[in-house]
Each structure stands twice: as structure tokens, then as C-alpha cells.
Amino acid sequence: MEFNHRMKQGLFFGIIAGIVLAIGTYGLTGHPGCFLLIPVTAVMGLAPQMLQTREED
């Protein structure tokens, strides 16, 4: 699979959102498992870009 510009952008913003959410929830709960939100939100940012067809580019 080849990553195009939109996929990289979705992944980047997903990572940024995951870091913000992980730090916020860790600050509230103190549980280190909150850092699992980083890869989850990264995949959530990437997924819509992977579902688009080639004709929509």
C-alpha cells in the first residue's frame, strides 16, 4: 500500500489528537493505560482516507 498526502495528513492529525487525549485523560485518571489512545486515534485519523476510492482523488 502506498501512502498518499491525504493519508499522511490523517495519520499525523490522528497522532496529535491522540497525544492530547492521552495527556488529558492521564492527568484526570493517573492510569498509564490512557496512552493506548495514541495509536487508536492515529488509526481513526487514517481510516477515512483509506476508504476513499481512487476516483475521488
Secondary structure, DSSP 8 states (H G I E B T S, - for coil): ----HHHHHHHHHHHHHHHHHHHHHHHHH--GGGGGHHHHHHHHHHHHHHHS-GGG-
